[in-house]
Amino acid sequence: PAKRVYPADCEHVWAAVKKAVISAHYNFNQLDEAQKKGIVATGNAFTGRRLLDLSLEQTGRKCTVYIGGTFSGLIHNDKGDLFKRIEEALQKEGEE
């Protein structure tokens, strides 16, 4: 899986994850609030449905987000896109 480390508490990052996966880019999400893990689906019949699994891990004052999936390539960068949406949600949350 791909990973990114954020200088924030995982509670804060988890809130951003939930906002990110509600977008129109994901047609399904199953999130486990207690374990801070989940599965999201993107794509359609034309592009193919692709699943991404994600999990968060608190280490000190930092939160590591892991995103795994079966495909990211030339046409799709599913993991990178989800990281980007999480970061946008974190930024918006910081502005509020």
Buried (B, 14 or more C-beta within 10 A) or exposed (E): EBEBEBEBEBEEBBBBBBBBBEBEBBEEBEBEEEEBBBBBBBBEEEEEEBBBBBBBBBEEEBBBBBBBBEBBEEEBEBBEBBBEBBBBBBEEBEEE
